[in-house]
């Protein structure tokens, strides 16, 4: 008798990219309800609740436009 039980680990069910608003504590994924402003060097996320700017880590990869 094999116990076929799927291990539901809550510790591993957390999404990787989650941004937190330092002002109101609003949390959402990178593709959540943030107001995304994609700049030439970095992408900023604006909180939809308090409109605070939550700066994400800037990507070091250069955008090589053909
Ligand atoms: Zn906020």
PDB file of the backbone (N, CA, C, O) and the ligand in Angstrom, with CONECT records:
HET     ZN  A 101       1
ATOM      1  N   UNK A   1       0.838  -1.197   0.000  1.00  0.00           N
ATOM      2  CA  UNK A   1       0.000   0.000   0.000  1.00  0.00           C
ATOM      3  C   UNK A   1       0.877   1.253   0.000  1.00  0.00           C
ATOM      4  O   UNK A   1       1.550   1.585   0.975  1.00  0.00           O
ATOM      5  N   UNK A   2       0.829   1.904  -1.111  1.00  0.00           N
ATOM      6  CA  UNK A   2       1.644   3.093  -1.226  1.00  0.00           C
ATOM      7  C   UNK A   2       0.807   4.350  -0.985  1.00  0.00           C
ATOM      8  O   UNK A   2      -0.214   4.589  -1.630  1.00  0.00           O
ATOM      9  N   UNK A   3       1.265   5.095  -0.077  1.00  0.00           N
ATOM     10  CA  UNK A   3       0.544   6.336   0.219  1.00  0.00           C
ATOM     11  C   UNK A   3       0.915   7.420  -0.785  1.00  0.00           C
ATOM     12  O   UNK A   3       1.974   8.043  -0.710  1.00  0.00           O
ATOM     13  N   UNK A   4       0.019   7.612  -1.705  1.00  0.00           N
ATOM     14  CA  UNK A   4       0.262   8.611  -2.732  1.00  0.00           C
ATOM     15  C   UNK A   4      -0.274   9.960  -2.254  1.00  0.00           C
ATOM     16  O   UNK A   4      -1.381  10.377  -2.593  1.00  0.00           O
ATOM     17  N   UNK A   5       0.532  10.599  -1.478  1.00  0.00           N
ATOM     18  CA  UNK A   5       0.089  11.870  -0.918  1.00  0.00           C
ATOM     19  C   UNK A   5       1.000  12.991  -1.391  1.00  0.00           C
ATOM     20  O   UNK A   5       2.212  12.977  -1.170  1.00  0.00           O
ATOM     21  N   UNK A   6       0.398  13.933  -2.027  1.00  0.00           N
ATOM     22  CA  UNK A   6       1.190  15.057  -2.519  1.00  0.00           C
ATOM     23  C   UNK A   6       1.553  15.996  -1.375  1.00  0.00           C
ATOM     24  O   UNK A   6       0.694  16.514  -0.661  1.00  0.00           O
ATOM     25  N   UNK A   7       2.812  16.186  -1.236  1.00  0.00           N
ATOM     26  CA  UNK A   7       3.263  17.051  -0.157  1.00  0.00           C
ATOM     27  C   UNK A   7       2.993  18.516  -0.479  1.00  0.00           C
ATOM     28  O   UNK A   7       3.550  19.089  -1.416  1.00  0.00           O
ATOM     29  N   UNK A   8       2.148  19.078   0.305  1.00  0.00           N
ATOM     30  CA  UNK A   8       1.848  20.496   0.091  1.00  0.00           C
ATOM     31  C   UNK A   8       2.620  21.336   1.096  1.00  0.00           C
ATOM     32  O   UNK A   8       2.139  21.668   2.180  1.00  0.00           O
ATOM     33  N   UNK A   9       3.808  21.655   0.697  1.00  0.00           N
ATOM     34  CA  UNK A   9       4.647  22.455   1.578  1.00  0.00           C
ATOM     35  C   UNK A   9       4.321  23.934   1.426  1.00  0.00           C
ATOM     36  O   UNK A   9       4.470  24.518   0.352  1.00  0.00           O
ATOM     37  N   UNK A  10       3.885  24.507   2.496  1.00  0.00           N
ATOM     38  CA  UNK A  10       3.555  25.925   2.441  1.00  0.00           C
ATOM     39  C   UNK A  10       4.810  26.793   2.373  1.00  0.00           C
ATOM     40  O   UNK A  10       4.773  27.961   1.985  1.00  0.00           O
ATOM     41  N   UNK A  11       5.905  26.180   2.761  1.00  0.00           N
ATOM     42  CA  UNK A  11       7.136  26.966   2.776  1.00  0.00           C
ATOM     43  C   UNK A  11       7.672  27.192   1.368  1.00  0.00           C
ATOM     44  O   UNK A  11       8.468  28.100   1.133  1.00  0.00           O
ATOM     45  N   UNK A  12       7.229  26.361   0.443  1.00  0.00           N
ATOM     46  CA  UNK A  12       7.736  26.475  -0.919  1.00  0.00           C
ATOM     47  C   UNK A  12       6.686  26.997  -1.890  1.00  0.00           C
ATOM     48  O   UNK A  12       6.888  26.973  -3.104  1.00  0.00           O
ATOM     49  N   UNK A  13       5.582  27.463  -1.361  1.00  0.00           N
ATOM     50  CA  UNK A  13       4.506  27.912  -2.227  1.00  0.00           C
ATOM     51  C   UNK A  13       4.516  29.417  -2.418  1.00  0.00           C
ATOM     52  O   UNK A  13       3.597  29.989  -3.004  1.00  0.00           O
ATOM     53  N   UNK A  14       5.555  30.041  -1.921  1.00  0.00           N
ATOM     54  CA  UNK A  14       5.627  31.489  -2.057  1.00  0.00           C
ATOM     55  C   UNK A  14       6.206  31.873  -3.400  1.00  0.00           C
ATOM     56  O   UNK A  14       7.195  31.292  -3.848  1.00  0.00           O
ATOM     57  N   UNK A  15       5.594  32.847  -4.042  1.00  0.00           N
ATOM     58  CA  UNK A  15       6.134  33.319  -5.317  1.00  0.00           C
ATOM     59  C   UNK A  15       7.466  34.005  -5.128  1.00  0.00           C
ATOM     60  O   UNK A  15       7.775  34.527  -4.057  1.00  0.00           O
ATOM     61  N   UNK A  16       8.243  33.993  -6.183  1.00  0.00           N
ATOM     62  CA  UNK A  16       9.592  34.539  -6.079  1.00  0.00           C
ATOM     63  C   UNK A  16       9.574  36.067  -6.045  1.00  0.00           C
ATOM     64  O   UNK A  16      10.065  36.695  -5.106  1.00  0.00           O
ATOM     65  N   UNK A  17       9.005  36.630  -7.078  1.00  0.00           N
ATOM     66  CA  UNK A  17       9.066  38.075  -7.205  1.00  0.00           C
ATOM     67  C   UNK A  17       7.834  38.734  -6.608  1.00  0.00           C
ATOM     68  O   UNK A  17       6.764  38.754  -7.216  1.00  0.00           O
ATOM     69  N   UNK A  18       7.998  39.261  -5.432  1.00  0.00           N
ATOM     70  CA  UNK A  18       6.913  40.004  -4.793  1.00  0.00           C
ATOM     71  C   UNK A  18       7.449  41.337  -4.319  1.00  0.00           C
ATOM     72  O   UNK A  18       8.470  41.409  -3.635  1.00  0.00           O
ATOM     73  N   UNK A  19       6.753  42.377  -4.691  1.00  0.00           N
ATOM     74  CA  UNK A  19       7.180  43.700  -4.259  1.00  0.00           C
ATOM     75  C   UNK A  19       6.324  44.169  -3.091  1.00  0.00           C
ATOM     76  O   UNK A  19       5.124  43.905  -3.024  1.00  0.00           O
ATOM     77  N   UNK A  20       6.968  44.862  -2.187  1.00  0.00           N
ATOM     78  CA  UNK A  20       6.259  45.416  -1.054  1.00  0.00           C
ATOM     79  C   UNK A  20       6.341  46.941  -1.094  1.00  0.00           C
ATOM     80  O   UNK A  20       7.397  47.513  -1.365  1.00  0.00           O
ATOM     81  N   UNK A  21       5.230  47.575  -0.823  1.00  0.00           N
ATOM     82  CA  UNK A  21       5.241  49.028  -0.737  1.00  0.00           C
ATOM     83  C   UNK A  21       5.702  49.432   0.652  1.00  0.00           C
ATOM     84  O   UNK A  21       5.110  49.022   1.650  1.00  0.00           O
ATOM     85  N   UNK A  22       6.753  50.231   0.721  1.00  0.00           N
ATOM     86  CA  UNK A  22       7.293  50.643   2.026  1.00  0.00           C
ATOM     87  C   UNK A  22       6.378  51.621   2.749  1.00  0.00           C
ATOM     88  O   UNK A  22       6.498  51.826   3.957  1.00  0.00           O
ATOM     89  N   UNK A  23       5.471  52.215   2.000  1.00  0.00           N
ATOM     90  CA  UNK A  23       4.622  53.235   2.614  1.00  0.00           C
ATOM     91  C   UNK A  23       3.365  52.647   3.246  1.00  0.00           C
ATOM     92  O   UNK A  23       3.077  52.902   4.415  1.00  0.00           O
ATOM     93  N   UNK A  24       2.623  51.867   2.480  1.00  0.00           N
ATOM     94  CA  UNK A  24       1.348  51.365   2.988  1.00  0.00           C
ATOM     95  C   UNK A  24       1.382  49.856   3.214  1.00  0.00           C
ATOM     96  O   UNK A  24       0.435  49.283   3.753  1.00  0.00           O
ATOM     97  N   UNK A  25       2.466  49.221   2.803  1.00  0.00           N
ATOM     98  CA  UNK A  25       2.597  47.795   3.038  1.00  0.00           C
ATOM     99  C   UNK A  25       1.864  46.950   2.019  1.00  0.00           C
ATOM    100  O   UNK A  25       1.679  45.750   2.224  1.00  0.00           O
ATOM    101  N   UNK A  26       1.451  47.549   0.944  1.00  0.00           N
ATOM    102  CA  UNK A  26       0.768  46.801  -0.099  1.00  0.00           C
ATOM    103  C   UNK A  26       1.744  45.851  -0.770  1.00  0.00           C
ATOM    104  O   UNK A  26       2.854  46.239  -1.133  1.00  0.00           O
ATOM    105  N   UNK A  27       1.326  44.616  -0.930  1.00  0.00           N
ATOM    106  CA  UNK A  27       2.192  43.654  -1.572  1.00  0.00           C
ATOM    107  C   UNK A  27       1.511  43.014  -2.771  1.00  0.00           C
ATOM    108  O   UNK A  27       0.324  42.691  -2.744  1.00  0.00           O
ATOM    109  N   UNK A  28       2.287  42.846  -3.802  1.00  0.00           N
ATOM    110  CA  UNK A  28       1.779  42.236  -5.023  1.00  0.00           C
ATOM    111  C   UNK A  28       2.943  41.733  -5.846  1.00  0.00           C
ATOM    112  O   UNK A  28       4.077  42.180  -5.674  1.00  0.00           O
ATOM    113  N   UNK A  29       2.668  40.821  -6.723  1.00  0.00           N
ATOM    114  CA  UNK A  29       3.727  40.275  -7.560  1.00  0.00           C
ATOM    115  C   UNK A  29       4.220  41.303  -8.556  1.00  0.00           C
ATOM    116  O   UNK A  29       3.617  42.360  -8.738  1.00  0.00           O
ATOM    117  N   UNK A  30       5.327  40.971  -9.195  1.00  0.00           N
ATOM    118  CA  UNK A  30       5.885  41.894 -10.178  1.00  0.00           C
ATOM    119  C   UNK A  30       4.900  42.156 -11.302  1.00  0.00           C
ATOM    120  O   UNK A  30       4.847  43.251 -11.862  1.00  0.00           O
ATOM    121  N   UNK A  31       4.123  41.136 -11.621  1.00  0.00           N
ATOM    122  CA  UNK A  31       3.110  41.301 -12.666  1.00  0.00           C
ATOM    123  C   UNK A  31       1.742  41.521 -12.047  1.00  0.00           C
ATOM    124  O   UNK A  31       0.714  41.163 -12.622  1.00  0.00           O
ATOM    125  N   UNK A  32       1.751  42.118 -10.865  1.00  0.00           N
ATOM    126  CA  UNK A  32       0.497  42.355 -10.165  1.00  0.00           C
ATOM    127  C   UNK A  32      -0.157  43.659 -10.589  1.00  0.00           C
ATOM    128  O   UNK A  32      -0.201  44.003 -11.770  1.00  0.00           O
ATOM    129  N   UNK A  33      -0.664  44.371  -9.595  1.00  0.00           N
ATOM    130  CA  UNK A  33      -1.403  45.585  -9.924  1.00  0.00           C
ATOM    131  C   UNK A  33      -0.556  46.841  -9.779  1.00  0.00           C
ATOM    132  O   UNK A  33      -1.073  47.935  -9.552  1.00  0.00           O
ATOM    133  N   UNK A  34       0.738  46.667  -9.911  1.00  0.00           N
ATOM    134  CA  UNK A  34       1.610  47.830  -9.845  1.00  0.00           C
ATOM    135  C   UNK A  34       1.510  48.650 -11.120  1.00  0.00           C
ATOM    136  O   UNK A  34       1.234  48.130 -12.201  1.00  0.00           O
ATOM    137  N   UNK A  35       1.740  49.940 -10.964  1.00  0.00           N
ATOM    138  CA  UNK A  35       1.794  50.804 -12.142  1.00  0.00           C
ATOM    139  C   UNK A  35       3.234  50.818 -12.620  1.00  0.00           C
ATOM    140  O   UNK A  35       4.090  51.496 -12.052  1.00  0.00           O
ATOM    141  N   UNK A  36       3.480  50.063 -13.663  1.00  0.00           N
ATOM    142  CA  UNK A  36       4.853  49.860 -14.105  1.00  0.00           C
ATOM    143  C   UNK A  36       5.280  50.946 -15.074  1.00  0.00           C
ATOM    144  O   UNK A  36       4.592  51.244 -16.050  1.00  0.00           O
ATOM    145  N   UNK A  37       6.419  51.523 -14.781  1.00  0.00           N
ATOM    146  CA  UNK A  37       7.009  52.506 -15.679  1.00  0.00           C
ATOM    147  C   UNK A  37       8.364  51.981 -16.137  1.00  0.00           C
ATOM    148  O   UNK A  37       9.333  51.968 -15.378  1.00  0.00           O
ATOM    149  N   UNK A  38       8.408  51.560 -17.368  1.00  0.00           N
ATOM    150  CA  UNK A  38       9.651  51.011 -17.877  1.00  0.00           C
ATOM    151  C   UNK A  38      10.519  52.104 -18.456  1.00  0.00           C
ATOM    152  O   UNK A  38      10.191  52.711 -19.476  1.00  0.00           O
ATOM    153  N   UNK A  39      11.630  52.343 -17.789  1.00  0.00           N
ATOM    154  CA  UNK A  39      12.563  53.354 -18.261  1.00  0.00           C
ATOM    155  C   UNK A  39      13.667  52.730 -19.072  1.00  0.00           C
ATOM    156  O   UNK A  39      13.707  51.512 -19.246  1.00  0.00           O
ATOM    157  N   UNK A  40      14.563  53.555 -19.569  1.00  0.00           N
ATOM    158  CA  UNK A  40      15.671  53.075 -20.401  1.00  0.00           C
ATOM    159  C   UNK A  40      16.686  52.266 -19.594  1.00  0.00           C
ATOM    160  O   UNK A  40      17.362  51.392 -20.137  1.00  0.00           O
ATOM    161  N   UNK A  41      16.789  52.552 -18.319  1.00  0.00           N
ATOM    162  CA  UNK A  41      17.792  51.866 -17.501  1.00  0.00           C
ATOM    163  C   UNK A  41      17.189  51.022 -16.404  1.00  0.00           C
ATOM    164  O   UNK A  41      17.739  49.988 -16.025  1.00  0.00           O
ATOM    165  N   UNK A  42      16.057  51.465 -15.897  1.00  0.00           N
ATOM    166  CA  UNK A  42      15.448  50.707 -14.816  1.00  0.00           C
ATOM    167  C   UNK A  42      13.929  50.798 -14.893  1.00  0.00           C
ATOM    168  O   UNK A  42      13.360  51.682 -15.533  1.00  0.00           O
ATOM    169  N   UNK A  43      13.305  49.854 -14.219  1.00  0.00           N
ATOM    170  CA  UNK A  43      11.851  49.816 -14.202  1.00  0.00           C
ATOM    171  C   UNK A  43      11.345  50.147 -12.807  1.00  0.00           C
ATOM    172  O   UNK A  43      11.744  49.522 -11.825  1.00  0.00           O
ATOM    173  N   UNK A  44      10.484  51.110 -12.734  1.00  0.00           N
ATOM    174  CA  UNK A  44       9.929  51.488 -11.446  1.00  0.00           C
ATOM    175  C   UNK A  44       8.486  51.028 -11.346  1.00  0.00           C
ATOM    176  O   UNK A  44       7.730  51.033 -12.317  1.00  0.00           O
ATOM    177  N   UNK A  45       8.134  50.627 -10.127  1.00  0.00           N
ATOM    178  CA  UNK A  45       6.768  50.203  -9.881  1.00  0.00           C
ATOM    179  C   UNK A  45       6.108  51.181  -8.928  1.00  0.00           C
ATOM    180  O   UNK A  45       6.637  51.478  -7.857  1.00  0.00           O
ATOM    181  N   UNK A  46       4.966  51.669  -9.323  1.00  0.00           N
ATOM    182  CA  UNK A  46       4.251  52.619  -8.489  1.00  0.00           C
ATOM    183  C   UNK A  46       3.089  51.919  -7.804  1.00  0.00           C
ATOM    184  O   UNK A  46       2.326  51.185  -8.432  1.00  0.00           O
ATOM    185  N   UNK A  47       2.969  52.161  -6.504  1.00  0.00           N
ATOM    186  CA  UNK A  47       1.913  51.537  -5.721  1.00  0.00           C
ATOM    187  C   UNK A  47       0.550  52.081  -6.160  1.00  0.00           C
ATOM    188  O   UNK A  47       0.362  53.296  -6.214  1.00  0.00           O
ATOM    189  N   UNK A  48      -0.389  51.207  -6.469  1.00  0.00           N
ATOM    190  CA  UNK A  48      -1.712  51.648  -6.907  1.00  0.00           C
ATOM    191  C   UNK A  48      -2.565  52.150  -5.744  1.00  0.00           C
ATOM    192  O   UNK A  48      -3.624  52.741  -5.953  1.00  0.00           O
ATOM    193  N   UNK A  49      -2.102  51.912  -4.530  1.00  0.00           N
ATOM    194  CA  UNK A  49      -2.887  52.326  -3.366  1.00  0.00           C
ATOM    195  C   UNK A  49      -2.518  53.736  -2.931  1.00  0.00           C
ATOM    196  O   UNK A  49      -3.377  54.609  -2.813  1.00  0.00           O
ATOM    197  N   UNK A  50      -1.220  53.946  -2.692  1.00  0.00           N
ATOM    198  CA  UNK A  50      -0.784  55.245  -2.170  1.00  0.00           C
ATOM    199  C   UNK A  50       0.085  55.986  -3.185  1.00  0.00           C
ATOM    200  O   UNK A  50       0.562  57.089  -2.921  1.00  0.00           O
ATOM    201  N   UNK A  51       0.281  55.367  -4.339  1.00  0.00           N
ATOM    202  CA  UNK A  51       1.040  55.984  -5.426  1.00  0.00           C
ATOM    203  C   UNK A  51       2.486  56.278  -5.036  1.00  0.00           C
ATOM    204  O   UNK A  51       3.099  57.219  -5.539  1.00  0.00           O
ATOM    205  N   UNK A  52       3.010  55.471  -4.145  1.00  0.00           N
ATOM    206  CA  UNK A  52       4.420  55.607  -3.817  1.00  0.00           C
ATOM    207  C   UNK A  52       5.235  54.816  -4.833  1.00  0.00           C
ATOM    208  O   UNK A  52       4.793  53.791  -5.352  1.00  0.00           O
ATOM    209  N   UNK A  53       6.416  55.310  -5.095  1.00  0.00           N
ATOM    210  CA  UNK A  53       7.266  54.652  -6.074  1.00  0.00           C
ATOM    211  C   UNK A  53       8.105  53.574  -5.408  1.00  0.00           C
ATOM    212  O   UNK A  53       8.942  53.852  -4.549  1.00  0.00           O
ATOM    213  N   UNK A  54       7.865  52.348  -5.822  1.00  0.00           N
ATOM    214  CA  UNK A  54       8.646  51.237  -5.302  1.00  0.00           C
ATOM    215  C   UNK A  54       9.658  50.841  -6.355  1.00  0.00           C
ATOM    216  O   UNK A  54       9.318  50.240  -7.374  1.00  0.00           O
ATOM    217  N   UNK A  55      10.895  51.183  -6.096  1.00  0.00           N
ATOM    218  CA  UNK A  55      11.917  50.919  -7.092  1.00  0.00           C
ATOM    219  C   UNK A  55      12.351  49.469  -7.047  1.00  0.00           C
ATOM    220  O   UNK A  55      12.764  48.944  -6.014  1.00  0.00           O
ATOM    221  N   UNK A  56      12.245  48.863  -8.169  1.00  0.00           N
ATOM    222  CA  UNK A  56      12.683  47.483  -8.278  1.00  0.00           C
ATOM    223  C   UNK A  56      14.175  47.470  -8.594  1.00  0.00           C
ATOM    224  O   UNK A  56      14.763  48.490  -8.953  1.00  0.00           O
ATOM    225  N   UNK A  57      14.762  46.302  -8.453  1.00  0.00           N
ATOM    226  CA  UNK A  57      16.172  46.179  -8.800  1.00  0.00           C
ATOM    227  C   UNK A  57      16.367  46.402 -10.297  1.00  0.00           C
ATOM    228  O   UNK A  57      15.715  45.768 -11.128  1.00  0.00           O
ATOM    229  N   UNK A  58      17.260  47.299 -10.611  1.00  0.00           N
ATOM    230  CA  UNK A  58      17.469  47.606 -12.017  1.00  0.00           C
ATOM    231  C   UNK A  58      18.209  46.466 -12.707  1.00  0.00           C
ATOM    232  O   UNK A  58      19.099  45.824 -12.150  1.00  0.00           O
ATOM    233  N   UNK A  59      17.798  46.259 -13.919  1.00  0.00           N
ATOM    234  CA  UNK A  59      18.415  45.170 -14.668  1.00  0.00           C
ATOM    235  C   UNK A  59      19.701  45.649 -15.327  1.00  0.00           C
ATOM    236  O   UNK A  59      19.716  46.681 -15.998  1.00  0.00           O
ATOM    237  N   UNK A  60      20.757  44.910 -15.137  1.00  0.00           N
ATOM    238  CA  UNK A  60      22.041  45.298 -15.710  1.00  0.00           C
ATOM    239  C   UNK A  60      22.155  44.964 -17.185  1.00  0.00           C
ATOM    240  O   UNK A  60      23.102  45.375 -17.856  1.00  0.00           O
ATOM    241  N   UNK A  61      21.189  44.219 -17.680  1.00  0.00           N
ATOM    242  CA  UNK A  61      21.295  43.817 -19.082  1.00  0.00           C
ATOM    243  C   UNK A  61      20.945  44.986 -20.002  1.00  0.00           C
ATOM    244  O   UNK A  61      19.880  45.591 -19.875  1.00  0.00           O
ATOM    245  N   UNK A  62      21.837  45.288 -20.913  1.00  0.00           N
ATOM    246  CA  UNK A  62      21.586  46.390 -21.850  1.00  0.00           C
ATOM    247  C   UNK A  62      20.583  45.991 -22.912  1.00  0.00           C
ATOM    248  O   UNK A  62      20.582  44.868 -23.416  1.00  0.00           O
ATOM    249  N   UNK A  63      19.736  46.945 -23.233  1.00  0.00           N
ATOM    250  CA  UNK A  63      18.740  46.659 -24.264  1.00  0.00           C
ATOM    251  C   UNK A  63      19.323  46.973 -25.633  1.00  0.00           C
ATOM    252  O   UNK A  63      19.444  48.134 -26.024  1.00  0.00           O
ATOM    253  N   UNK A  64      19.673  45.942 -26.335  1.00  0.00           N
ATOM    254  CA  UNK A  64      20.263  46.128 -27.652  1.00  0.00           C
ATOM    255  C   UNK A  64      19.179  46.129 -28.715  1.00  0.00           C
ATOM    256  O   UNK A  64      18.716  45.082 -29.165  1.00  0.00           O
ATOM    257  N   UNK A  65      18.799  47.307 -29.094  1.00  0.00           N
ATOM    258  CA  UNK A  65      17.772  47.407 -30.123  1.00  0.00           C
ATOM    259  C   UNK A  65      18.377  47.219 -31.499  1.00  0.00           C
ATOM    260  O   UNK A  65      19.333  47.911 -31.848  1.00  0.00           O
ATOM    261  N   UNK A  66      17.854  46.314 -32.274  1.00  0.00           N
ATOM    262  CA  UNK A  66      18.380  46.068 -33.617  1.00  0.00           C
ATOM    263  C   UNK A  66      18.103  47.228 -34.561  1.00  0.00           C
ATOM    264  O   UNK A  66      18.483  47.176 -35.731  1.00  0.00           O
TER     265      UNK A  66
HETATM  266 ZN    ZN A 101       1.552  51.902  -1.119  1.00  0.00          ZN
END
